[in-house]
Structures are given as C-alpha cells and as structure tokens.
Amino acid sequence: MVVGEFTTEVDVLVIGAGPGGYVAAIRAAQLGKSVTVVERGELGGVCLNVGCIPSKALIHASHTYDHMKAADQMGISVENVSVDFGKVQEWKSKVVKQLTGGVGSLFKGNKIQTVPGEALFVSENEVRVFNGYEVNRYKFNHCIIATGSRPIELPAFPYGERVLSSTEALNLTEIPKNLVVIGGGYIGIELGSVYARFGSKVTILEGSDQILPGFEAEMTRLVERKLKKNKVDVFTKAMAKGMEETENGVVVTAEVKGEEKKFEADYVLVTVGRRPNTDELGLSDIGMKLTEKGYVIVDKQGQTSIPNVYAIGDIVEGPALAHKASYEGKVAAEAIAGQPSAVDYKVIPAVVFSDPEISSVGISEREAKEQGLDYVVGRFPFAANGRALSVNAGEGFVKLVADKETGVVLGAQIVGPEASNLIAEIGLAIEMGATLEDIELTIHAHPTLGEMMMEAAELALGHPIHVLNK
C-alpha cells in the first residue's frame, strides 16, 4: 500500500462519466443506491466534450454560414458574410460547458459523489484511483465500467501537430486551406463537411467502395453528390499509405484504385474507427473475460464474467453510439437494483449528420432480402412534400420496410433534412409492433416533414395520395 493511501467503501462504483456512465449513475441513485463516479476527464465524456455535442454545434454553425451565402435563392441579399472562427469555437465551447455543468447539477441533485482520477482494478471488488500523486482505494459492492473508446491511430500517420484525431479537429483555431480526411465513415463525413462549408478544400480517402459503408448505396449517393457540389473530392477504394511533412503541412500518399496519388494538406484528419478503453484498467489481471479485440464480454444485463462488475457502452460489442451506452447504463443499474431488465437491440437508430442527413432503424430492404423475408417497401420522396419544398429541402426520401402479410413495420431508412429527428417515429412504431395501417391512420400535422411517414405507409399499402402508384 502506498503511504497515505486509504480505502473507502462504496455501494455502486461507476468508472467513467460519459453518456453511459452518468446515466447509469443517475438511474442507480434513483433506485436508492449510494453511487460514486470515477472520471479522469470532464463530466460528459467523449460525447459531451469532444464528440457528439461539439461536432453538432460546428455542423450547425457551418450550415448557418452556408445558408446565408445561398440566401439570394429566396430573394434575400446578404453582403460581406464572413466567419470569425475563434468566435465559432467560443460559442461551441459555451454549449459544451452548459451541458457538462448540467450533468454536474444532476449528480449533485442525486447525491452522487465524483472522484477525479484513473481507476485500476486490484481485485474483483476493489480499485485504486490515481490522481497525480494521490492514490486512493475504493472497495465496492457493485461496479459499472463505462470507460468508452478512443480513436484508432494508424502507424503511418502518428497523431501530432499536423495529423489529427477527431478531438483535435474539433478544436482547430483556424480553418485549414486544405484538409485530407482518411476514412469516409460518419466522423470523417461530418467533420469534412463542416470545414468544406467554412471554405476548406477537403479531400476524403475511403478504403471501401462507398462512403458511409454501413448504409445503403442509394442513400450515400445523395450525400456524395452534395459533397461534390461543395467541391469535396471523394476517393473510394483509396488506401492511405504514408506521408511526408513539409514546412507548412503534409503530403499524403495514397493508392487509389491501383494508382499512386499524392495530396497536399495543411492537416490530415484520421478517422478510421475507435478502440475500447479497456487496456489500462487491469481487467485481465482480475480474470475478466475479454474478446480478442479487447471488448468486455457481457450478458443481456451487462454483467461481466465477474458477477458484481458490469460493463456498458463502447467497451462492449455493438455500435459505438451514445444512445446505446445510455440505454445499457439504465439496464445495468436496474439489474444491480434487482430488477429483471435486459437489453433488446431491435431498435437502435443510426444517424449521420451529413448533408443531407441520413438515418436508419430496424432492418433495411437489403437486410430483409438477405434474410429471405416476404416484405413490402414504401419509398416517398421529399420532393413531393410541401413542407420540404417550402424550406428549400426537396432532396431525399423516406423508405419503410414492413412484413408483406401482416404489415408490421420492420425498419426505415431516411435521407434528407431532419432525418435524425424523423426516424424517432419509426423507432417507436417498431418498438410498439405497429403496422403500416397504424401509421397511415395516425393523423399527421400539415404541412410537416413527418407527413412523409404516413405517405410512405400509404405507398407500401398501395394507395398513395401525393404520388402516383406505379
């Protein structure tokens, strides 16, 4: 034992205060547990501090700038539009600070204690917490690990002054003249689009044959078309191989469809995935079972191979999404409190805040076909919706997938403005076991984008009103 080290006994110890950890802590406190949270950084984790929230703030700011420049389409003249990027960053930081402060207030209101530092397991019911020169022990009855993930670093592109992860890309103090993005997944597309709207010349290098590989090609084509309209160069089947630093930037070498190409840039953003933060917790030393890639193996309640320890969020397999982590956090807290809660992943919406936005929930038409299901599809275009046209957003579509015999809704894919919000109705429909007829008979307000859910259901049933039934 380190001199000065002492042991504190706690009921529920939560390691990590991101969207999984802080939600788990609050839910456990609501259920009467005494909760202590260990966090090495700021409350809110990656999501609130260097992920979802700051990126969406920058996306909104860049759209505002873009809309002002294009306002003359609607007869509005705006002169001398310019960007003070320092003030944009100040505004973004203010949003982040407000939300992380909100988590602190929730902790205080739920009597949750926060301990700064990094946790290391020393046994199945005890951790050491290191905070500078201070080391303390915490002995717990139950523990929830929610330590999240971090960007994968490519050996040929070590992070530094000119090679950025998403964290550094969100905090640039200048708008790059040239930006190369390695990885055409959702982070690369979102941040690449932000800087393109602010005026950067952006090049995206994606290794597979399409950007956003998890989504159907008919959706991503619309995003790629808009990227090209914003003068973003997109290269698919492009493998970044190395780089050379110059006086003012870098030169990236990539193999594009078998041909070597070079790209000059002020900065390189590497977004090729994330890895779980499980390697510095001492989990193997206490016998916890992990996968080969370092993910914690859990059951449907988040319980690990050590019965009193639970794991949630990015450190367990599945999509690395904040809302999945929060959901798992509530299940784990309720399981610890003795409730029969268990995860059901049938409804996990996936959203990309690209331009246009895309979202998906349940199964896609491609998956229905692969599973040999007898299904029906209703595909309704934004161009046939009055509200969409009135806000100059007539590009995109809503597609519903349902069981052909029963009409039970199985999934939806949306590409177009507000896709991130519109998908919620279909998520609820799937969760409730609703049918196409249920959606069709629900009176939707007019004129709204939400009407397209009703229209797509009518299409799938064979009697559309605002498009011809071909």
C-alpha positions, 0 to 999 in steps of 0.5 A, spaced: 500 500 500 502 506 498 503 511 504 497 515 505 493 511 501 486 509 504 480 505 502 473 507 502 467 503 501 462 504 496 455 501 494 455 502 486 462 504 483 461 507 476 468 508 472 467 513 467 462 519 466 460 519 459 453 518 456 453 511 459 456 512 465 452 518 468 446 515 466 447 509 469 449 513 475 443 517 475 438 511 474 442 507 480 441 513 485 434 513 483 433 506 485 436 508 492 443 506 491 449 510 494 453 511 487 460 514 486 463 516 479 470 515 477 472 520 471 479 522 469 476 527 464 470 532 464 463 530 466 460 528 459 465 524 456 467 523 449 460 525 447 459 531 451 466 534 450 469 532 444 464 528 440 457 528 439 455 535 442 461 539 439 461 536 432 453 538 432 454 545 434 460 546 428 455 542 423 450 547 425 454 553 425 457 551 418 450 550 415 448 557 418 454 560 414 452 556 408 445 558 408 446 565 408 451 565 402 445 561 398 440 566 401 439 570 394 435 563 392 429 566 396 430 573 394 434 575 400 441 579 399 446 578 404 453 582 403 460 581 406 458 574 410 464 572 413 466 567 419 470 569 425 472 562 427 475 563 434 468 566 435 465 559 432 469 555 437 467 560 443 460 559 442 461 551 441 465 551 447 459 555 451 454 549 449 459 544 451 460 547 458 452 548 459 451 541 458 457 538 462 455 543 468 448 540 467 450 533 468 454 536 474 447 539 477 444 532 476 449 528 480 449 533 485 441 533 485 442 525 486 447 525 491 452 522 487 459 523 489 465 524 483 472 522 484 477 525 479 482 520 477 484 513 473 481 507 476 485 500 476 482 494 478 486 490 484 481 485 485 474 483 483 471 488 488 476 493 489 480 499 485 485 504 486 484 511 483 490 515 481 490 522 481 497 525 480 500 523 486 494 521 490 492 514 490 486 512 493 482 505 494 475 504 493 472 497 495 465 496 492 459 492 492 457 493 485 461 496 479 459 499 472 465 500 467 463 505 462 470 507 460 468 508 452 473 508 446 478 512 443 480 513 436 484 508 432 491 511 430 494 508 424 502 507 424 503 511 418 500 517 420 502 518 428 497 523 431 501 530 432 501 537 430 499 536 423 495 529 423 489 529 427 484 525 431 477 527 431 478 531 438 483 535 435 479 537 429 474 539 433 478 544 436 482 547 430 483 555 431 483 556 424 480 553 418 485 549 414 486 551 406 486 544 405 484 538 409 485 530 407 480 526 411 482 518 411 476 514 412 469 516 409 465 513 415 460 518 419 466 522 423 470 523 417 463 525 413 461 530 418 467 533 420 469 534 412 463 537 411 463 542 416 470 545 414 468 544 406 462 549 408 467 554 412 471 554 405 476 548 406 478 544 400 477 537 403 479 531 400 476 524 403 480 517 402 475 511 403 478 504 403 471 501 401 467 502 395 462 507 398 462 512 403 458 511 409 459 503 408 454 501 413 448 504 409 445 503 403 448 505 396 442 509 394 442 513 400 450 515 400 449 517 393 445 523 395 450 525 400 456 524 395 453 528 390 452 534 395 459 533 397 461 534 390 457 540 389 461 543 395 467 541 391 469 535 396 473 530 392 471 523 394 476 517 393 473 510 394 477 504 394 483 509 396 488 506 401 492 511 405 499 509 405 504 514 408 506 521 408 511 526 408 511 533 412 513 539 409 514 546 412 507 548 412 503 541 412 503 534 409 503 530 403 499 524 403 500 518 399 495 514 397 493 508 392 487 509 389 484 504 385 491 501 383 494 508 382 499 512 386 496 519 388 499 524 392 495 530 396 497 536 399 494 538 406 495 543 411 492 537 416 490 530 415 484 528 419 484 520 421 478 517 422 478 510 421 474 507 427 475 507 435 478 502 440 475 500 447 478 503 453 479 497 456 487 496 456 489 500 462 484 498 467 487 491 469 481 487 467 485 481 465 489 481 471 482 480 475 480 474 470 475 478 466 473 475 460 475 479 454 474 478 446 480 478 442 479 485 440 479 487 447 471 488 448 468 486 455 464 480 454 457 481 457 450 478 458 443 481 456 444 485 463 451 487 462 454 483 467 461 481 466 464 474 467 465 477 474 458 477 477 458 484 481 462 488 475 458 490 469 460 493 463 456 498 458 457 502 452 463 502 447 467 497 451 462 492 449 460 489 442 455 493 438 455 500 435 459 505 438 453 510 439 451 514 445 444 512 445 446 505 446 451 506 452 445 510 455 440 505 454 445 499 457 447 504 463 439 504 465 439 496 464 445 495 468 443 499 474 436 496 474 439 489 474 444 491 480 437 494 483 434 487 482 430 488 477 429 483 471 431 488 465 435 486 459 437 489 453 433 488 446 437 491 440 431 491 435 431 498 435 437 502 435 437 508 430 443 510 426 444 517 424 449 521 420 449 528 420 451 529 413 448 533 408 443 531 407 442 527 413 441 520 413 438 515 418 436 508 419 432 503 424 430 496 424 432 492 418 433 495 411 430 492 404 437 489 403 437 486 410 430 483 409 432 480 402 438 477 405 434 474 410 429 471 405 423 475 408 416 476 404 416 484 405 413 490 402 417 497 401 414 504 401 419 509 398 416 517 398 420 522 396 421 529 399 420 532 393 413 531 393 412 534 400 410 541 401 413 542 407 420 540 404 419 544 398 417 550 402 424 550 406 428 549 400 429 541 402 426 537 396 432 532 396 431 525 399 426 520 401 423 516 406 423 508 405 419 503 410 420 496 410 414 492 413 412 484 413 408 483 406 402 479 410 401 482 416 404 489 415 408 490 421 413 495 420 420 492 420 425 498 419 426 505 415 431 508 412 431 516 411 435 521 407 434 528 407 433 534 412 431 532 419 432 525 418 435 524 425 429 527 428 424 523 423 426 516 424 424 517 432 417 515 429 419 509 426 423 507 432 417 507 436 412 504 431 417 498 431 418 498 438 410 498 439 409 492 433 405 497 429 403 496 422 403 500 416 395 501 417 397 504 424 401 509 421 397 511 415 391 512 420 395 516 425 393 523 423 399 527 421 400 535 422 400 539 415 404 541 412 410 537 416 416 533 414 413 527 418 407 527 413 412 523 409 411 517 414 404 516 413 405 517 405 410 512 405 405 507 409 400 509 404 405 507 398 407 500 401 399 499 402 398 501 395 394 507 395 398 513 395 395 520 395 401 525 393 404 520 388 402 516 383 402 508 384 406 505 379 
